[in-house]
């Protein structure tokens, strides 16, 4: 009988926390807490005594002996006198105050936002975040309630839904065009974190870090954007071909054979520009029969003689061509005009 009675009194209270746990209510059942019992609170933990569902006394990390002296609120609520030395009943809840890292978030469905450049757009995004318990009272009243335990896994669906709403708010008010998001990813992460933190605060949580790892368009929208990019590249091919031609002239003049390879270099540059134009045009238009490639000699013959003389003169200026070679080639080009 004495052994049975001894088991009804709790004289050691502690929590061996498991990964992913946020809060744990000590399952006392019908047991009573012995006055003078030992309460062990480990690092990154808090312990709280509850009276009728409301938090009373708090204990931080350390070893505590439970007496009326360190249970002032509970003593007052239960009208104990200072000499109270009897076993008592109370709910005891442990809270994990550490940061929970590397949690994933992502948009289950595309979020519609108004882009400064493209108008209404549907975006997808994903990344990581971390959080911890910031305030015990709202956490205990809004998330713990009468539950015996709260874990990260049980909260994640609710937190991800809150993040999706925060993303829509932050993206809509960021003013950052979609094409500039990559270069402003940290700024976007900071803006979304502010909105997420506001939402988390209602549950007593704090968002300590928030990272946007990727923002993308739905596949069909991305395909149209890629076609538009291809059209813009085709529009710049004229300048690209001229640049390649000038480079070919300089390389040919410096290679063995001097002017002998000049016509071939010009023709190769022109052929390269034509091939690129045909390849890119195939992205945005129906396939067409490929024209016969121009021979180096034909490409050189089509070149404006005066423009070619001007280019040759630049080679003389930089010392890549002798005056005698220039004069001979100049006479040859002028002879074509007659």
Backbone torsions as a table, in degrees:
resi	resn	phi	psi	omega
1	UNK	NA	-43.2	179.6
2	UNK	-65.3	-38.2	178.6
3	UNK	-64.1	-39.3	178.8
4	UNK	-63.3	-44.7	-179.1
5	UNK	-65.3	-36.0	-178.8
6	UNK	-63.8	-32.8	-178.4
7	UNK	-73.0	-14.6	-177.9
8	UNK	-80.9	-8.6	-177.3
9	UNK	-110.9	128.5	-178.8
10	UNK	-94.0	122.7	179.7
11	UNK	-117.5	-1.5	174.7
12	UNK	-136.3	125.2	179.6
13	UNK	-126.6	122.6	178.9
14	UNK	-155.4	167.4	-179.2
15	UNK	-133.7	119.8	173.2
16	UNK	-93.6	91.8	-171.5
17	UNK	-65.1	139.5	176.3
18	UNK	-105.4	151.8	-180.0
19	UNK	-55.8	135.0	177.5
20	UNK	88.9	-5.5	178.6
21	UNK	-82.7	139.3	177.7
22	UNK	-108.8	-38.1	-179.2
23	UNK	-152.4	150.2	-179.0
24	UNK	-146.5	126.1	177.2
25	UNK	-91.2	126.6	-179.0
26	UNK	-66.1	123.3	-177.3
27	UNK	-81.9	83.1	-177.7
28	UNK	-76.1	-24.0	-174.5
29	UNK	56.6	-122.4	-179.2
30	UNK	-95.5	6.1	-177.7
31	UNK	-75.1	151.2	176.8
32	UNK	-112.0	153.3	-179.0
33	UNK	-87.5	127.5	179.7
34	UNK	-75.0	132.1	173.6
35	UNK	-61.2	131.5	-174.3
36	UNK	91.1	3.7	179.2
37	UNK	-62.3	157.8	-178.1
38	UNK	-96.4	124.9	176.8
39	UNK	-111.4	119.6	179.8
40	UNK	-107.2	119.9	177.8
41	UNK	-117.3	117.6	-177.6
42	UNK	-83.2	168.8	178.1
43	UNK	-56.4	144.9	-177.6
44	UNK	66.2	16.4	176.9
45	UNK	-119.6	156.8	168.6
46	UNK	-133.4	146.6	175.6
47	UNK	-122.4	143.1	-178.7
48	UNK	-137.5	140.8	173.3
49	UNK	-96.9	134.6	-177.9
50	UNK	-112.3	142.7	174.3
51	UNK	-125.5	115.9	-178.7
52	UNK	54.1	42.2	175.4
53	UNK	84.0	-2.5	-178.7
54	UNK	-112.7	142.1	-179.2
55	UNK	-65.2	136.6	179.0
56	UNK	-114.9	-88.5	-176.5
57	UNK	-101.4	142.7	-178.1
58	UNK	-112.7	150.4	176.2
59	UNK	-136.9	129.1	176.5
60	UNK	-89.9	-173.5	-178.7
61	UNK	-55.4	135.7	178.7
62	UNK	145.2	-178.2	177.5
63	UNK	-107.2	122.8	-173.3
64	UNK	-124.3	139.8	172.0
65	UNK	-100.8	124.9	-172.9
66	UNK	-83.8	112.3	176.6
67	UNK	-138.2	173.5	177.7
68	UNK	-63.3	-21.6	-178.9
69	UNK	-69.3	-37.5	179.9
70	UNK	-106.1	14.2	171.8
71	UNK	-125.2	54.8	-172.4
72	UNK	-63.2	-40.9	-177.5
73	UNK	-70.0	-45.3	179.4
74	UNK	-63.7	-39.1	177.8
75	UNK	-60.5	-41.9	-179.4
76	UNK	-69.7	-42.5	-178.9
77	UNK	-65.0	-34.3	-177.7
78	UNK	-97.0	3.3	177.4
79	UNK	57.6	42.5	175.2
80	UNK	-80.9	149.1	171.3
81	UNK	-92.7	169.3	-174.3
82	UNK	-64.4	-21.7	-179.8
83	UNK	-90.8	7.5	-178.3
84	UNK	-60.3	126.9	-176.0
85	UNK	-141.5	28.2	-176.7
86	UNK	-105.0	156.6	174.4
87	UNK	-60.3	150.9	-178.1
88	UNK	-141.9	163.2	177.6
89	UNK	-108.4	139.3	176.4
90	UNK	-167.4	146.9	172.4
91	UNK	-76.8	135.6	176.1
92	UNK	-122.2	126.6	-179.0
93	UNK	-122.8	132.9	173.6
94	UNK	-99.3	141.6	178.8
95	UNK	-122.9	137.0	173.6
96	UNK	-88.6	120.2	-177.4
97	UNK	-99.7	6.3	-176.9
98	UNK	-80.0	162.1	178.9
99	UNK	-80.2	134.9	178.7
100	UNK	-103.4	113.7	-167.4
101	UNK	-101.4	163.7	169.7
102	UNK	65.1	29.4	178.8
103	UNK	-82.2	140.5	-176.3
104	UNK	-93.9	143.8	171.1
105	UNK	-134.7	156.4	178.3
106	UNK	-169.0	156.7	-180.0
107	UNK	-85.8	115.9	179.8
108	UNK	-64.1	-37.3	177.5
109	UNK	-125.9	151.9	177.4
110	UNK	-58.0	142.0	178.2
111	UNK	-98.4	128.5	179.4
112	UNK	-86.5	122.4	178.3
113	UNK	-131.1	162.1	178.0
114	UNK	-98.4	114.3	-179.0
115	UNK	-90.8	142.4	-177.1
116	UNK	-64.9	-26.1	-175.8
117	UNK	-103.6	-40.4	-173.5
118	UNK	-105.7	-4.7	-177.1
119	UNK	81.9	-145.3	-178.6
120	UNK	-66.2	129.3	-179.6
121	UNK	-138.7	152.0	175.7
122	UNK	-107.3	121.4	-175.8
123	UNK	-118.5	147.6	170.1
124	UNK	-114.0	151.3	179.2
125	UNK	-153.2	156.1	173.4
126	UNK	-153.5	164.2	-178.9
127	UNK	177.3	-156.4	-178.8
128	UNK	-132.2	161.4	176.9
129	UNK	-153.8	168.4	174.7
130	UNK	-140.1	156.2	178.5
131	UNK	-153.9	169.7	172.6
132	UNK	-153.5	169.2	175.4
133	UNK	-72.0	126.3	-179.8
134	UNK	-103.1	-38.1	-179.7
135	UNK	-134.4	129.4	-174.8
136	UNK	-72.6	-40.4	-171.9
137	UNK	-62.9	-51.7	178.0
138	UNK	-66.4	-32.4	177.9
139	UNK	-64.7	-45.6	-178.1
140	UNK	-66.6	-40.1	-175.7
141	UNK	-79.1	-35.4	-173.0
142	UNK	-98.4	-25.2	-177.5
143	UNK	-115.7	-41.1	-178.9
144	UNK	-77.4	-53.6	-179.2
145	UNK	55.2	-123.2	179.2
146	UNK	-102.2	8.9	-179.5
147	UNK	-67.6	153.5	177.2
148	UNK	-83.7	-19.7	-176.2
149	UNK	-159.9	149.1	173.0
150	UNK	-130.3	131.8	-179.5
151	UNK	-122.1	164.6	176.8
152	UNK	-60.9	-43.4	-177.4
153	UNK	-60.6	-35.8	-179.0
154	UNK	-72.7	-22.4	-178.5
155	UNK	-94.9	-21.1	-171.4
156	UNK	-55.3	-44.7	178.5
157	UNK	-57.9	-40.0	179.1
158	UNK	-68.0	-39.6	-179.7
159	UNK	-69.5	-39.4	178.8
160	UNK	-65.4	-36.3	177.1
161	UNK	-64.6	-40.9	178.4
162	UNK	-65.0	-38.3	179.6
163	UNK	-65.0	-40.5	-179.8
164	UNK	-61.7	-40.3	177.1
165	UNK	-66.0	-41.5	-179.9
166	UNK	-64.3	-36.9	179.6
167	UNK	-63.9	-44.5	179.4
168	UNK	-59.9	-41.3	179.2
169	UNK	-66.1	-45.6	-177.1
170	UNK	-68.8	-43.5	179.8
171	UNK	-65.5	-39.3	-179.5
172	UNK	-65.1	-30.6	-177.5
173	UNK	-105.4	4.1	-176.0
174	UNK	-74.1	-33.4	-177.2
175	UNK	73.4	8.2	-179.8
176	UNK	-91.3	118.8	177.9
177	UNK	-60.5	151.6	-178.0
178	UNK	-56.0	-41.8	-177.2
179	UNK	-67.3	-14.7	179.3
180	UNK	-103.4	2.3	-176.4
181	UNK	-63.5	-37.7	-177.1
182	UNK	-60.8	-39.6	-178.9
183	UNK	-82.8	-7.3	179.4
184	UNK	-121.8	29.6	-173.6
185	UNK	-64.7	-38.5	179.6
186	UNK	-67.3	-40.9	178.1
187	UNK	-62.2	-42.1	178.5
188	UNK	-64.2	-42.3	178.6
189	UNK	-59.6	-43.2	-179.5
190	UNK	-64.6	-40.1	179.9
191	UNK	-66.2	-42.2	179.2
192	UNK	-67.6	-38.5	179.4
193	UNK	-58.4	-38.8	179.0
194	UNK	-61.0	-44.9	179.9
195	UNK	-68.3	-39.8	179.2
196	UNK	-64.3	-42.5	-178.3
197	UNK	-62.5	-36.7	177.6
198	UNK	-62.3	-41.9	-179.3
199	UNK	-69.8	-44.0	-178.7
200	UNK	-62.6	-29.9	-175.4
201	UNK	-61.0	-29.4	-179.1
202	UNK	-65.7	-20.6	178.5
203	UNK	-103.3	7.6	-178.5
204	UNK	78.8	19.1	-179.6
205	UNK	-107.1	155.6	176.2
206	UNK	-126.8	129.5	176.7
207	UNK	-85.8	111.5	-175.0
208	UNK	-88.4	-30.3	176.8
209	UNK	-148.4	149.2	180.0
210	UNK	-150.0	126.0	-177.6
211	UNK	-129.4	131.6	171.8
212	UNK	-94.7	116.1	-178.9
213	UNK	-93.9	-27.0	-178.4
214	UNK	-159.2	138.7	170.6
215	UNK	-127.1	125.6	-175.0
216	UNK	-138.8	166.3	177.0
217	UNK	-99.0	156.1	170.2
218	UNK	-57.1	153.0	-172.4
219	UNK	-56.0	-42.3	-176.5
220	UNK	-68.1	-34.2	178.4
221	UNK	-71.6	-40.6	178.9
222	UNK	-61.4	-36.9	179.1
223	UNK	-61.3	-43.4	178.2
224	UNK	-65.2	-38.5	179.5
225	UNK	-65.2	-39.1	178.3
226	UNK	-63.9	-38.5	177.9
227	UNK	-63.6	-41.2	178.0
228	UNK	-62.1	-39.2	178.4
229	UNK	-64.0	-40.0	179.1
230	UNK	-62.5	-39.8	178.6
231	UNK	-62.5	-39.7	-179.9
232	UNK	-67.6	-35.6	178.1
233	UNK	-65.3	-42.2	179.2
234	UNK	-60.3	-37.0	-179.8
235	UNK	-64.8	-21.5	-178.8
236	UNK	-99.6	4.8	-175.3
237	UNK	-67.6	-28.5	179.8
238	UNK	-60.8	-46.7	178.7
239	UNK	-65.2	-37.3	-179.1
240	UNK	-63.8	-43.0	-178.8
241	UNK	-63.8	-41.5	178.4
242	UNK	-62.2	-39.6	179.3
243	UNK	-64.5	-44.4	-179.8
244	UNK	-63.8	-36.6	179.4
245	UNK	-64.0	-46.7	179.1
246	UNK	-60.9	-40.1	179.1
247	UNK	-65.2	-40.2	-179.7
248	UNK	-62.4	-37.3	179.5
249	UNK	-62.6	-47.6	-177.8
250	UNK	-64.5	-41.9	-179.9
251	UNK	-66.0	-41.3	-178.8
252	UNK	-64.6	-38.4	-179.0
253	UNK	-66.2	-29.5	-177.8
254	UNK	-89.6	-7.1	-178.1
255	UNK	-93.3	168.3	179.2
256	UNK	-61.9	131.9	-178.8
257	UNK	104.3	-11.5	176.4
258	UNK	50.8	-117.4	-175.6
259	UNK	-70.0	-16.8	-178.5
260	UNK	-62.1	-32.0	179.7
261	UNK	-93.3	1.8	-175.5
262	UNK	-64.8	-47.1	-179.3
263	UNK	-62.1	-39.4	179.8
264	UNK	-64.7	-39.4	-180.0
265	UNK	-64.2	-42.5	179.6
266	UNK	-64.5	-44.5	-179.4
267	UNK	-62.5	-39.1	-179.4
268	UNK	-65.3	-40.3	179.0
269	UNK	-63.8	-42.9	179.5
270	UNK	-64.7	-40.7	179.2
271	UNK	-64.4	-38.5	178.7
272	UNK	-62.6	-44.2	178.4
273	UNK	-62.0	-41.0	178.8
274	UNK	-65.0	-39.2	-180.0
275	UNK	-65.1	-42.2	178.8
276	UNK	-63.3	-41.1	-179.7
277	UNK	-61.5	-43.0	-179.6
278	UNK	-66.7	-39.1	-178.1
279	UNK	-65.0	-47.0	-178.6
280	UNK	-70.6	-34.4	179.0
281	UNK	-64.1	-30.2	178.7
282	UNK	-64.6	-20.5	179.2
283	UNK	-72.1	-33.0	-171.6
284	UNK	-115.1	1.9	-179.5
285	UNK	-143.1	168.3	-179.4
286	UNK	-68.3	147.7	179.9
287	UNK	-61.0	144.0	178.2
288	UNK	-132.8	162.2	-179.6
289	UNK	-64.0	131.9	-177.2
290	UNK	-74.9	132.7	177.0
291	UNK	-70.0	156.3	178.9
292	UNK	-64.9	132.4	-178.9
293	UNK	-63.2	141.4	-179.7
294	UNK	-74.7	138.7	176.7
295	UNK	-77.8	154.6	178.1
296	UNK	-55.5	-40.3	-178.1
297	UNK	-65.1	-42.1	-178.8
298	UNK	-66.6	-39.1	179.9
299	UNK	-63.6	-40.5	-179.8
300	UNK	-68.0	-36.6	-179.1
301	UNK	-66.6	-32.2	-179.2
302	UNK	-76.1	-15.0	-178.3
303	UNK	-66.2	139.9	176.5
304	UNK	-62.5	120.6	-176.3
305	UNK	-56.5	-41.1	-177.7
306	UNK	-67.0	-37.9	178.2
307	UNK	-66.2	-37.9	-179.7
308	UNK	-69.8	-38.1	177.0
309	UNK	-60.8	-40.3	179.4
310	UNK	-63.1	-41.0	178.9
311	UNK	-66.2	-39.9	178.7
312	UNK	-64.0	-36.1	179.7
313	UNK	-65.0	-35.1	177.4
314	UNK	-63.5	-34.6	178.0
315	UNK	-68.1	-33.7	175.4
316	UNK	-65.4	-40.9	-177.8
317	UNK	-61.5	-39.1	-177.7
318	UNK	-90.4	2.7	175.7
319	UNK	84.4	10.2	-179.6
320	UNK	-84.1	-10.8	-176.8
321	UNK	-140.6	136.9	179.3
322	UNK	-78.9	159.8	179.7
323	UNK	-63.6	-35.7	-179.8
324	UNK	-65.6	-43.1	178.8
325	UNK	-63.7	-40.3	179.7
326	UNK	-62.7	-45.9	-178.4
327	UNK	-61.9	-41.5	-179.4
328	UNK	-64.7	-45.0	-179.1
329	UNK	-69.1	-35.6	179.2
330	UNK	-62.7	-44.1	179.5
331	UNK	-62.7	-38.9	179.6
332	UNK	-64.0	-41.6	-179.1
333	UNK	-69.4	-39.7	-179.8
334	UNK	-68.4	-27.2	179.4
335	UNK	-66.5	-26.3	179.7
336	UNK	-65.8	-28.4	-174.8
337	UNK	-73.3	-30.7	-176.2
338	UNK	-70.2	NA	NA
